[in-house]
Amino acid sequence: MLSVTGLAKGFGGRPVLQGLDLEVAAGEVVALVGPNGVGKSTALRCIVGADTPDEGEVLLGEHRLDTRQPQTRRAVCAVLGDLGILPDLTVAEHLDLLARGHAVEDPAAIVAGALDEAQIEHVCDQLPGTLSSGQAQRFALATAMVRPWTLLLADEPEQRLDDAGRGWLGDWLAGHAAAGRAVLVACHDPEVVRRSGARIVTLEGDV
Ligand SMILES: Nc1ncnc2c1ncn2[C@@H]1O[C@H](COP(=O)(O)OP(=O)(O)OP(=O)(O)O)[C@@H](O)[C@H]1O
């Protein structure tokens, strides 16, 4: 489903990614692991087009992954920790907006299900800026529950989750893979990696 070839990216003349090759098939979770600063987030950002690679090719199926295309935006869900939050919309209103933007059937039911699954029902009328850090992370994950996708990219989705939350996260990722979707996740938590059944890709380089 996702095919990355020769991805290279540097900052200020300092190379970070130097020819990364990566495949993520439908039905699998791939975990990008490696030390702080090795380039996991940079790889995800370049793949999804949030950053421009210096070299390399990113294919979604047979075509270049291009988030200017509506069908690509529908297929690819990125949870990269840079949620574009509208400060005066509540958690529930954000999710509702997202569901409607993706023209899902019965958005109210989808949003209710996501609030329940992410366990943020009790804070659904709060503004995002008032959430605890773990609740904010659950809210970020809930954005992936109210819209269709076939490829999920998530940058350290385990961050700030409690033990139970990290266990749930691993199972949730595994469930999507079992349903035939593809997941690429940068992750520092071995337990999440294990529970998600991820294939591990280790990034190595100068950090
Ligand atoms: N916009 C930028 N300008 C300059 N350097 C950058 C920029 N973005 C990332 N870097 C550098 O690129 C390197 C890779 O960063 P990146 O965030 O991809 O690492 P990471 O593997 O995700 O790390 P972590 O595990 O800490 O999240 C780091 O040395 C970082 O400082």
The ligand as an SDF file (V2000), in Angstrom:
LIG
                    3D

 31 33  0  0  0  0  0  0  0  0999 V2000
   12.8500   21.9330   11.1350 N   0  0  0  0  0  0  0  0  0  0  0  0
   14.0200   21.4680   11.5770 C   0  0  0  0  0  0  0  0  0  0  0  0
   15.1230   22.2190   11.5380 N   0  0  0  0  0  0  0  0  0  0  0  0
   16.3300   21.7490   11.9420 C   0  0  0  0  0  0  0  0  0  0  0  0
   16.5200   20.5010   12.4160 N   0  0  0  0  0  0  0  0  0  0  0  0
   15.4480   19.7060   12.4850 C   0  0  0  0  0  0  0  0  0  0  0  0
   14.1370   20.1290   12.0700 C   0  0  0  0  0  0  0  0  0  0  0  0
   13.2800   19.0980   12.2380 N   0  0  0  0  0  0  0  0  0  0  0  0
   13.9960   18.0900   12.7540 C   0  0  0  0  0  0  0  0  0  0  0  0
   15.2820   18.4580   12.9090 N   0  0  0  0  0  0  0  0  0  0  0  0
   16.3570   17.6060   13.4070 C   0  0  0  0  0  0  0  0  0  0  0  0
   16.3140   16.4020   12.6900 O   0  0  0  0  0  0  0  0  0  0  0  0
   16.6840   15.3070   13.5270 C   0  0  0  0  0  0  0  0  0  0  0  0
   15.5840   14.2650   13.4880 C   0  0  0  0  0  0  0  0  0  0  0  0
   14.4550   14.7510   14.1940 O   0  0  0  0  0  0  0  0  0  0  0  0
   13.1710   13.8690   14.3730 P   0  0  0  0  0  0  0  0  0  0  0  0
   12.1810   14.6990   15.1030 O   0  0  0  0  0  0  0  0  0  0  0  0
   12.7790   13.3320   13.0550 O   0  0  0  0  0  0  0  0  0  0  0  0
   13.7080   12.6870   15.2820 O   0  0  0  0  0  0  0  0  0  0  0  0
   12.9200   11.4910   15.9700 P   0  0  0  0  0  0  0  0  0  0  0  0
   13.6150   10.2280   15.5860 O   0  0  0  0  0  0  0  0  0  0  0  0
   11.4770   11.5850   15.6820 O   0  0  0  0  0  0  0  0  0  0  0  0
   13.2020   11.8030   17.5030 O   0  0  0  0  0  0  0  0  0  0  0  0
   12.3510   11.5380   18.8370 P   0  0  0  0  0  0  0  0  0  0  0  0
   12.4730   10.0750   19.1570 O   0  0  0  0  0  0  0  0  0  0  0  0
   13.0710   12.4080   19.8300 O   0  0  0  0  0  0  0  0  0  0  0  0
   10.9460   12.0010   18.5920 O   0  0  0  0  0  0  0  0  0  0  0  0
   16.9290   15.8900   14.8990 C   0  0  0  0  0  0  0  0  0  0  0  0
   18.3330   16.0920   15.0700 O   0  0  0  0  0  0  0  0  0  0  0  0
   16.2140   17.2180   14.8670 C   0  0  0  0  0  0  0  0  0  0  0  0
   16.8040   18.1660   15.7240 O   0  0  0  0  0  0  0  0  0  0  0  0
  1  2  1  0
  2  3  1  0
  2  7  2  0
  3  4  2  0
  4  5  1  0
  5  6  2  0
  6  7  1  0
  6 10  1  0
  7  8  1  0
  8  9  2  0
  9 10  1  0
 10 11  1  0
 11 12  1  0
 11 30  1  0
 12 13  1  0
 13 14  1  0
 13 28  1  0
 14 15  1  0
 15 16  1  0
 16 17  2  0
 16 18  1  0
 16 19  1  0
 19 20  1  0
 20 21  2  0
 20 22  1  0
 20 23  1  0
 23 24  1  0
 24 25  2  0
 24 26  1  0
 24 27  1  0
 28 29  1  0
 28 30  1  0
 30 31  1  0
M  END
$$$$
